[in-house]
Amino acid sequence: MNLTVNGKPATIDGETPVSITILLKALQVEQREYVTVEVNGDIMDRGEFEATTVKDGDSVEFLYFMGGGR
């Protein structure tokens, strides 16, 4: 399966579609408990990662929100 991940081409071996949970593991995304996932411009609810799937050609962004400043 060919995806665009954080603006770069990525290939995932295996059958399509795959859940966001499986995708996070397959791509070895760090700090999975803190990542926000956007698929084709839509921010996904963390509670739906297992049920939400991505398919060939989708665009996925992994976002980390940081606090700070004064």
N, CA, C and O atoms as a CHARMM CRD file, in Angstrom:
* protein
*
  280
    1    1 MET  N      0.85500  -1.16400   0.00000 PROA 1      0.00000
    2    1 MET  CA     0.00000   0.00000   0.00000 PROA 1      0.00000
    3    1 MET  C      0.90100   1.22700   0.00000 PROA 1      0.00000
    4    1 MET  O      1.86400   1.30100   0.76400 PROA 1      0.00000
    5    2 ASN  N      0.58600   2.18000  -0.85300 PROA 2      0.00000
    6    2 ASN  CA     1.34600   3.42500  -0.95300 PROA 2      0.00000
    7    2 ASN  C      0.56600   4.55200  -0.29300 PROA 2      0.00000
    8    2 ASN  O     -0.60100   4.78800  -0.60600 PROA 2      0.00000
    9    3 LEU  N      1.23100   5.24000   0.62700 PROA 3      0.00000
   10    3 LEU  CA     0.64200   6.36000   1.35800 PROA 3      0.00000
   11    3 LEU  C      1.56800   7.56200   1.26100 PROA 3      0.00000
   12    3 LEU  O      2.72300   7.45000   0.84900 PROA 3      0.00000
   13    4 THR  N      1.03900   8.70500   1.64600 PROA 4      0.00000
   14    4 THR  CA     1.87000   9.86900   1.89700 PROA 4      0.00000
   15    4 THR  C      1.82800  10.07600   3.40300 PROA 4      0.00000
   16    4 THR  O      0.75700  10.29800   3.96700 PROA 4      0.00000
   17    5 VAL  N      2.97900  10.00600   4.05800 PROA 5      0.00000
   18    5 VAL  CA     3.05200  10.12700   5.51200 PROA 5      0.00000
   19    5 VAL  C      3.93100  11.32100   5.85200 PROA 5      0.00000
   20    5 VAL  O      5.11500  11.35500   5.51400 PROA 5      0.00000
   21    6 ASN  N      3.34200  12.28700   6.51700 PROA 6      0.00000
   22    6 ASN  CA     4.04000  13.53000   6.86500 PROA 6      0.00000
   23    6 ASN  C      4.71400  14.13900   5.63800 PROA 6      0.00000
   24    6 ASN  O      5.84500  14.61900   5.70700 PROA 6      0.00000
   25    7 GLY  N      3.99300  14.10900   4.51200 PROA 7      0.00000
   26    7 GLY  CA     4.45400  14.74400   3.29400 PROA 7      0.00000
   27    7 GLY  C      5.42600  13.93700   2.46000 PROA 7      0.00000
   28    7 GLY  O      5.88900  14.41200   1.42400 PROA 7      0.00000
   29    8 LYS  N      5.75200  12.70200   2.89800 PROA 8      0.00000
   30    8 LYS  CA     6.71300  11.87200   2.17200 PROA 8      0.00000
   31    8 LYS  C      6.07000  10.55100   1.76800 PROA 8      0.00000
   32    8 LYS  O      5.20400  10.04400   2.48100 PROA 8      0.00000
   33    9 PRO  N      6.48000   9.98900   0.64000 PROA 9      0.00000
   34    9 PRO  CA     5.94100   8.69300   0.21500 PROA 9      0.00000
   35    9 PRO  C      6.33600   7.59100   1.20500 PROA 9      0.00000
   36    9 PRO  O      7.45700   7.57000   1.71300 PROA 9      0.00000
   37   10 ALA  N      5.40900   6.69100   1.46500 PROA 10     0.00000
   38   10 ALA  CA     5.67800   5.54400   2.33900 PROA 10     0.00000
   39   10 ALA  C      4.95300   4.33200   1.77400 PROA 10     0.00000
   40   10 ALA  O      3.86600   4.45100   1.20900 PROA 10     0.00000
   41   11 THR  N      5.56400   3.17100   1.93300 PROA 11     0.00000
   42   11 THR  CA     4.96300   1.93200   1.47500 PROA 11     0.00000
   43   11 THR  C      4.80100   1.00700   2.66500 PROA 11     0.00000
   44   11 THR  O      5.72700   0.81600   3.45200 PROA 11     0.00000
   45   12 ILE  N      3.60500   0.43400   2.78600 PROA 12     0.00000
   46   12 ILE  CA     3.29600  -0.50500   3.85600 PROA 12     0.00000
   47   12 ILE  C      3.02800  -1.85800   3.21700 PROA 12     0.00000
   48   12 ILE  O      2.19200  -1.97200   2.32100 PROA 12     0.00000
   49   13 ASP  N      3.73400  -2.88200   3.67500 PROA 13     0.00000
   50   13 ASP  CA     3.49900  -4.22800   3.16300 PROA 13     0.00000
   51   13 ASP  C      2.22800  -4.79600   3.77800 PROA 13     0.00000
   52   13 ASP  O      1.87200  -4.46000   4.90700 PROA 13     0.00000
   53   14 GLY  N      1.56100  -5.64200   3.04400 PROA 14     0.00000
   54   14 GLY  CA     0.38900  -6.31800   3.56700 PROA 14     0.00000
   55   14 GLY  C     -0.87900  -5.90900   2.85800 PROA 14     0.00000
   56   14 GLY  O     -0.87400  -5.17900   1.86700 PROA 14     0.00000
   57   15 GLU  N     -1.95900  -6.41000   3.40800 PROA 15     0.00000
   58   15 GLU  CA    -3.27400  -6.17600   2.81100 PROA 15     0.00000
   59   15 GLU  C     -3.79300  -4.78900   3.16300 PROA 15     0.00000
   60   15 GLU  O     -3.42500  -4.20000   4.18000 PROA 15     0.00000
   61   16 THR  N     -4.65300  -4.29200   2.29600 PROA 16     0.00000
   62   16 THR  CA    -5.30000  -3.01200   2.56600 PROA 16     0.00000
   63   16 THR  C     -6.76900  -3.27200   2.81700 PROA 16     0.00000
   64   16 THR  O     -7.26500  -4.29300   2.34000 PROA 16     0.00000
   65   17 PRO  N     -7.47100  -2.47400   3.49300 PROA 17     0.00000
   66   17 PRO  CA    -6.98800  -1.35900   4.31200 PROA 17     0.00000
   67   17 PRO  C     -6.45300  -1.85300   5.65900 PROA 17     0.00000
   68   17 PRO  O     -6.67300  -3.00600   6.03200 PROA 17     0.00000
   69   18 VAL  N     -5.75400  -0.98400   6.38300 PROA 18     0.00000
   70   18 VAL  CA    -5.25600  -1.30000   7.72600 PROA 18     0.00000
   71   18 VAL  C     -5.74000  -0.23200   8.69000 PROA 18     0.00000
   72   18 VAL  O     -5.97200   0.91500   8.30900 PROA 18     0.00000
   73   19 SER  N     -5.88800  -0.63300   9.94900 PROA 19     0.00000
   74   19 SER  CA    -6.33700   0.32600  10.96000 PROA 19     0.00000
   75   19 SER  C     -5.20700   1.28700  11.29300 PROA 19     0.00000
   76   19 SER  O     -4.03800   1.00400  11.03300 PROA 19     0.00000
   77   20 ILE  N     -5.56500   2.41500  11.86600 PROA 20     0.00000
   78   20 ILE  CA    -4.56800   3.38700  12.29700 PROA 20     0.00000
   79   20 ILE  C     -3.66300   2.76300  13.34600 PROA 20     0.00000
   80   20 ILE  O     -2.46000   3.02500  13.35300 PROA 20     0.00000
   81   21 THR  N     -4.21400   1.94600  14.23100 PROA 21     0.00000
   82   21 THR  CA    -3.41600   1.26600  15.25900 PROA 21     0.00000
   83   21 THR  C     -2.32000   0.42800  14.62200 PROA 21     0.00000
   84   21 THR  O     -1.16500   0.49200  15.04300 PROA 21     0.00000
   85   22 ILE  N     -2.67300  -0.35500  13.61200 PROA 22     0.00000
   86   22 ILE  CA    -1.68600  -1.19500  12.92200 PROA 22     0.00000
   87   22 ILE  C     -0.68300  -0.32800  12.17400 PROA 22     0.00000
   88   22 ILE  O      0.50900  -0.63400  12.15600 PROA 22     0.00000
   89   23 LEU  N     -1.15000   0.74400  11.56000 PROA 23     0.00000
   90   23 LEU  CA    -0.26600   1.64700  10.83400 PROA 23     0.00000
   91   23 LEU  C      0.77800   2.26300  11.76200 PROA 23     0.00000
   92   23 LEU  O      1.95400   2.34100  11.40500 PROA 23     0.00000
   93   24 LEU  N      0.36200   2.69700  12.94000 PROA 24     0.00000
   94   24 LEU  CA     1.29600   3.28100  13.90600 PROA 24     0.00000
   95   24 LEU  C      2.40000   2.29000  14.26300 PROA 24     0.00000
   96   24 LEU  O      3.56800   2.66500  14.36000 PROA 24     0.00000
   97   25 LYS  N      2.02900   1.02500  14.45800 PROA 25     0.00000
   98   25 LYS  CA     3.01500  -0.00900  14.78100 PROA 25     0.00000
   99   25 LYS  C      3.90700  -0.29600  13.57800 PROA 25     0.00000
  100   25 LYS  O      5.12600  -0.39800  13.72200 PROA 25     0.00000
  101   26 ALA  N      3.31400  -0.42700  12.39400 PROA 26     0.00000
  102   26 ALA  CA     4.07100  -0.75800  11.18500 PROA 26     0.00000
  103   26 ALA  C      5.11600   0.30800  10.86800 PROA 26     0.00000
  104   26 ALA  O      6.21000  -0.00900  10.40000 PROA 26     0.00000
  105   27 LEU  N      4.78300   1.55500  11.12200 PROA 27     0.00000
  106   27 LEU  CA     5.70600   2.65400  10.83800 PROA 27     0.00000
  107   27 LEU  C      6.60500   2.98700  12.02700 PROA 27     0.00000
  108   27 LEU  O      7.41200   3.91400  11.96900 PROA 27     0.00000
  109   28 GLN  N      6.45200   2.21600  13.11000 PROA 28     0.00000
  110   28 GLN  CA     7.25500   2.39700  14.32300 PROA 28     0.00000
  111   28 GLN  C      7.20600   3.83800  14.82000 PROA 28     0.00000
  112   28 GLN  O      8.23200   4.43600  15.14800 PROA 28     0.00000
  113   29 VAL  N      5.99400   4.38000  14.86800 PROA 29     0.00000
  114   29 VAL  CA     5.80200   5.75400  15.34100 PROA 29     0.00000
  115   29 VAL  C      6.10900   5.80900  16.83100 PROA 29     0.00000
  116   29 VAL  O      5.58600   5.01600  17.61500 PROA 29     0.00000
  117   30 GLU  N      6.95500   6.74600  17.20900 PROA 30     0.00000
  118   30 GLU  CA     7.32600   6.92000  18.60900 PROA 30     0.00000
  119   30 GLU  C      6.22200   7.64200  19.37200 PROA 30     0.00000
  120   30 GLU  O      5.45600   8.42000  18.80300 PROA 30     0.00000
  121   31 GLN  N      6.15900   7.37100  20.65000 PROA 31     0.00000
  122   31 GLN  CA     5.20800   8.01400  21.56400 PROA 31     0.00000
  123   31 GLN  C      3.78400   7.94000  21.01900 PROA 31     0.00000
  124   31 GLN  O      3.08700   8.95100  20.93000 PROA 31     0.00000
  125   32 ARG  N      3.36500   6.73300  20.65800 PROA 32     0.00000
  126   32 ARG  CA     2.02600   6.53600  20.07700 PROA 32     0.00000
  127   32 ARG  C      0.90300   7.03800  20.97000 PROA 32     0.00000
  128   32 ARG  O     -0.15700   7.43200  20.48400 PROA 32     0.00000
  129   33 GLU  N      1.13600   7.02400  22.27500 PROA 33     0.00000
  130   33 GLU  CA     0.09200   7.47000  23.20000 PROA 33     0.00000
  131   33 GLU  C     -0.13200   8.97900  23.14500 PROA 33     0.00000
  132   33 GLU  O     -1.13900   9.47200  23.65500 PROA 33     0.00000
  133   34 TYR  N      0.79900   9.72100  22.52900 PROA 34     0.00000
  134   34 TYR  CA     0.68700  11.17700  22.45600 PROA 34     0.00000
  135   34 TYR  C      0.41000  11.71900  21.05600 PROA 34     0.00000
  136   34 TYR  O      0.16500  12.91400  20.89600 PROA 34     0.00000
  137   35 VAL  N      0.44600  10.87000  20.05900 PROA 35     0.00000
  138   35 VAL  CA     0.33400  11.33800  18.67900 PROA 35     0.00000
  139   35 VAL  C     -1.12900  11.61300  18.30600 PROA 35     0.00000
  140   35 VAL  O     -2.03900  10.88900  18.70900 PROA 35     0.00000
  141   36 THR  N     -1.31900  12.65900  17.54100 PROA 36     0.00000
  142   36 THR  CA    -2.60700  12.94700  16.92700 PROA 36     0.00000
  143   36 THR  C     -2.47100  12.55600  15.46400 PROA 36     0.00000
  144   36 THR  O     -1.45800  12.84900  14.82900 PROA 36     0.00000
  145   37 VAL  N     -3.49800  11.89200  14.92800 PROA 37     0.00000
  146   37 VAL  CA    -3.42900  11.39000  13.55500 PROA 37     0.00000
  147   37 VAL  C     -4.46200  12.10000  12.69900 PROA 37     0.00000
  148   37 VAL  O     -5.63200  12.21500  13.06200 PROA 37     0.00000
  149   38 GLU  N     -3.99500  12.57200  11.55100 PROA 38     0.00000
  150   38 GLU  CA    -4.85800  13.21200  10.56200 PROA 38     0.00000
  151   38 GLU  C     -4.81600  12.35300   9.30000 PROA 38     0.00000
  152   38 GLU  O     -3.74200  12.03000   8.79300 PROA 38     0.00000
  153   39 VAL  N     -5.99000  11.99000   8.80300 PROA 39     0.00000
  154   39 VAL  CA    -6.08600  11.19300   7.57500 PROA 39     0.00000
  155   39 VAL  C     -6.87900  11.99300   6.55000 PROA 39     0.00000
  156   39 VAL  O     -8.03700  12.34400   6.77500 PROA 39     0.00000
  157   40 ASN  N     -6.24200  12.27000   5.43100 PROA 40     0.00000
  158   40 ASN  CA    -6.87400  13.03800   4.35100 PROA 40     0.00000
  159   40 ASN  C     -7.50600  14.33800   4.85300 PROA 40     0.00000
  160   40 ASN  O     -8.59400  14.72000   4.42300 PROA 40     0.00000
  161   41 GLY  N     -6.80200  15.01000   5.77200 PROA 41     0.00000
  162   41 GLY  CA    -7.26000  16.30400   6.27400 PROA 41     0.00000
  163   41 GLY  C     -8.20300  16.24700   7.45300 PROA 41     0.00000
  164   41 GLY  O     -8.57600  17.29200   7.98500 PROA 41     0.00000
  165   42 ASP  N     -8.60900  15.04300   7.88500 PROA 42     0.00000
  166   42 ASP  CA    -9.51900  14.89300   9.02100 PROA 42     0.00000
  167   42 ASP  C     -8.77000  14.36700  10.23500 PROA 42     0.00000
  168   42 ASP  O     -8.07500  13.35500  10.14400 PROA 42     0.00000
  169   43 ILE  N     -8.90500  15.04600  11.37300 PROA 43     0.00000
  170   43 ILE  CA    -8.28300  14.59000  12.61200 PROA 43     0.00000
  171   43 ILE  C     -9.12300  13.44700  13.17100 PROA 43     0.00000
  172   43 ILE  O    -10.34300  13.55200  13.29900 PROA 43     0.00000
  173   44 MET  N     -8.43800  12.35000  13.50000 PROA 44     0.00000
  174   44 MET  CA    -9.11300  11.14900  13.97600 PROA 44     0.00000
  175   44 MET  C     -9.21400  11.15900  15.49400 PROA 44     0.00000
  176   44 MET  O     -8.30100  11.60900  16.18600 PROA 44     0.00000
  177   45 ASP  N    -10.32700  10.66000  15.99800 PROA 45     0.00000
  178   45 ASP  CA   -10.52700  10.49200  17.43100 PROA 45     0.00000
  179   45 ASP  C     -9.71800   9.27700  17.88000 PROA 45     0.00000
  180   45 ASP  O     -9.80200   8.21400  17.26400 PROA 45     0.00000
  181   46 ARG  N     -8.94200   9.42500  18.93600 PROA 46     0.00000
  182   46 ARG  CA    -8.09100   8.34700  19.42900 PROA 46     0.00000
  183   46 ARG  C     -8.89200   7.06900  19.71000 PROA 46     0.00000
  184   46 ARG  O     -8.39100   5.96800  19.48100 PROA 46     0.00000
  185   47 GLY  N    -10.08800   7.19800  20.18600 PROA 47     0.00000
  186   47 GLY  CA   -10.93200   6.04600  20.47700 PROA 47     0.00000
  187   47 GLY  C    -11.35900   5.27900  19.23300 PROA 47     0.00000
  188   47 GLY  O    -11.88400   4.17000  19.33500 PROA 47     0.00000
  189   48 GLU  N    -11.14000   5.85900  18.07000 PROA 48     0.00000
  190   48 GLU  CA   -11.52900   5.21300  16.81600 PROA 48     0.00000
  191   48 GLU  C    -10.33200   4.71900  15.99800 PROA 48     0.00000
  192   48 GLU  O    -10.49700   4.32200  14.84500 PROA 48     0.00000
  193   49 PHE  N     -9.12900   4.73900  16.58200 PROA 49     0.00000
  194   49 PHE  CA    -7.93900   4.30000  15.84600 PROA 49     0.00000
  195   49 PHE  C     -8.07000   2.85600  15.36900 PROA 49     0.00000
  196   49 PHE  O     -7.65300   2.53000  14.25700 PROA 49     0.00000
  197   50 GLU  N     -8.63600   2.00200  16.18900 PROA 50     0.00000
  198   50 GLU  CA    -8.75900   0.59000  15.82400 PROA 50     0.00000
  199   50 GLU  C     -9.76700   0.38200  14.69500 PROA 50     0.00000
  200   50 GLU  O     -9.58100  -0.48800  13.84400 PROA 50     0.00000
  201   51 ALA  N    -10.81700   1.17100  14.68900 PROA 51     0.00000
  202   51 ALA  CA   -11.88200   0.99200  13.69900 PROA 51     0.00000
  203   51 ALA  C    -11.66500   1.81300  12.42400 PROA 51     0.00000
  204   51 ALA  O    -12.26600   1.51500  11.39200 PROA 51     0.00000
  205   52 THR  N    -10.82000   2.83400  12.48400 PROA 52     0.00000
  206   52 THR  CA   -10.57700   3.68900  11.32600 PROA 52     0.00000
  207   52 THR  C     -9.45600   3.09400  10.48100 PROA 52     0.00000
  208   52 THR  O     -8.39200   2.75600  11.00000 PROA 52     0.00000
  209   53 THR  N     -9.69700   2.97000   9.18800 PROA 53     0.00000
  210   53 THR  CA    -8.69500   2.36500   8.31300 PROA 53     0.00000
  211   53 THR  C     -8.16300   3.37700   7.30300 PROA 53     0.00000
  212   53 THR  O     -8.81300   4.36600   6.96500 PROA 53     0.00000
  213   54 VAL  N     -6.96100   3.08300   6.84300 PROA 54     0.00000
  214   54 VAL  CA    -6.36800   3.84400   5.74400 PROA 54     0.00000
  215   54 VAL  C     -6.21000   2.89200   4.57100 PROA 54     0.00000
  216   54 VAL  O     -6.06500   1.68200   4.73900 PROA 54     0.00000
  217   55 LYS  N     -6.24200   3.46800   3.38700 PROA 55     0.00000
  218   55 LYS  CA    -6.13900   2.64600   2.17700 PROA 55     0.00000
  219   55 LYS  C     -5.12900   3.26500   1.22000 PROA 55     0.00000
  220   55 LYS  O     -4.65600   4.38300   1.42400 PROA 55     0.00000
  221   56 ASP  N     -4.81700   2.52400   0.19000 PROA 56     0.00000
  222   56 ASP  CA    -3.84600   2.95800  -0.79900 PROA 56     0.00000
  223   56 ASP  C     -4.16900   4.37300  -1.29000 PROA 56     0.00000
  224   56 ASP  O     -5.30700   4.67200  -1.65200 PROA 56     0.00000
  225   57 GLY  N     -3.15200   5.23200  -1.29500 PROA 57     0.00000
  226   57 GLY  CA    -3.31200   6.60200  -1.78900 PROA 57     0.00000
  227   57 GLY  C     -3.65800   7.63000  -0.73000 PROA 57     0.00000
  228   57 GLY  O     -3.64000   8.82700  -1.01500 PROA 57     0.00000
  229   58 ASP  N     -3.97700   7.19500   0.50000 PROA 58     0.00000
  230   58 ASP  CA    -4.33400   8.14000   1.55000 PROA 58     0.00000
  231   58 ASP  C     -3.14100   8.97100   1.99100 PROA 58     0.00000
  232   58 ASP  O     -1.98800   8.57000   1.83200 PROA 58     0.00000
  233   59 SER  N     -3.44000  10.12900   2.54300 PROA 59     0.00000
  234   59 SER  CA    -2.44000  11.03000   3.11600 PROA 59     0.00000
  235   59 SER  C     -2.61300  11.03400   4.62800 PROA 59     0.00000
  236   59 SER  O     -3.70500  11.29500   5.13300 PROA 59     0.00000
  237   60 VAL  N     -1.52600  10.74200   5.35400 PROA 60     0.00000
  238   60 VAL  CA    -1.57300  10.62400   6.80700 PROA 60     0.00000
  239   60 VAL  C     -0.53400  11.56900   7.40500 PROA 60     0.00000
  240   60 VAL  O      0.59800  11.64800   6.93000 PROA 60     0.00000
  241   61 GLU  N     -0.93500  12.27500   8.44400 PROA 61     0.00000
  242   61 GLU  CA    -0.02300  13.15100   9.17600 PROA 61     0.00000
  243   61 GLU  C     -0.03000  12.72600  10.63800 PROA 61     0.00000
  244   61 GLU  O     -1.08900  12.48500  11.21800 PROA 61     0.00000
  245   62 PHE  N      1.15900  12.63500  11.23000 PROA 62     0.00000
  246   62 PHE  CA     1.30200  12.37300  12.65800 PROA 62     0.00000
  247   62 PHE  C      1.71900  13.68000  13.30500 PROA 62     0.00000
  248   62 PHE  O      2.74800  14.25500  12.94900 PROA 62     0.00000
  249   63 LEU  N      0.92600  14.14700  14.24900 PROA 63     0.00000
  250   63 LEU  CA     1.13900  15.45200  14.87000 PROA 63     0.00000
  251   63 LEU  C      1.35800  15.29800  16.36800 PROA 63     0.00000
  252   63 LEU  O      0.70200  14.48600  17.02100 PROA 63     0.00000
  253   64 TYR  N      2.28100  16.07900  16.90300 PROA 64     0.00000
  254   64 TYR  CA     2.53200  16.11300  18.34200 PROA 64     0.00000
  255   64 TYR  C      2.35500  17.56100  18.78300 PROA 64     0.00000
  256   64 TYR  O      3.01200  18.46300  18.26200 PROA 64     0.00000
  257   65 PHE  N      1.46800  17.77600  19.74400 PROA 65     0.00000
  258   65 PHE  CA     1.22700  19.11900  20.24200 PROA 65     0.00000
  259   65 PHE  C      2.04600  19.33200  21.49600 PROA 65     0.00000
  260   65 PHE  O      2.02100  18.51000  22.41300 PROA 65     0.00000
  261   66 MET  N      2.77000  20.43000  21.53500 PROA 66     0.00000
  262   66 MET  CA     3.66300  20.72700  22.65500 PROA 66     0.00000
  263   66 MET  C      3.19700  22.00500  23.35500 PROA 66     0.00000
  264   66 MET  O      2.82700  22.98700  22.71200 PROA 66     0.00000
  265   67 GLY  N      3.22500  21.96500  24.65000 PROA 67     0.00000
  266   67 GLY  CA     2.93100  23.15100  25.43800 PROA 67     0.00000
  267   67 GLY  C      4.23000  23.85700  25.78600 PROA 67     0.00000
  268   67 GLY  O      5.31900  23.30400  25.63500 PROA 67     0.00000
  269   68 GLY  N      4.09600  25.04300  26.23900 PROA 68     0.00000
  270   68 GLY  CA     5.30300  25.74000  26.66900 PROA 68     0.00000
  271   68 GLY  C      5.15800  27.23600  26.47700 PROA 68     0.00000
  272   68 GLY  O      4.07700  27.75300  26.19400 PROA 68     0.00000
  273   69 GLY  N      6.25000  27.89200  26.63700 PROA 69     0.00000
  274   69 GLY  CA     6.23700  29.33500  26.48700 PROA 69     0.00000
  275   69 GLY  C      6.08000  30.02000  27.82500 PROA 69     0.00000
  276   69 GLY  O      6.18700  29.40400  28.88500 PROA 69     0.00000
  277   70 ARG  N      5.82400  31.31100  27.74400 PROA 70     0.00000
  278   70 ARG  CA     5.67900  32.07000  28.98400 PROA 70     0.00000
  279   70 ARG  C      4.33200  32.68900  29.04500 PROA 70     0.00000
  280   70 ARG  O      4.01000  33.37300  30.01600 PROA 70     0.00000
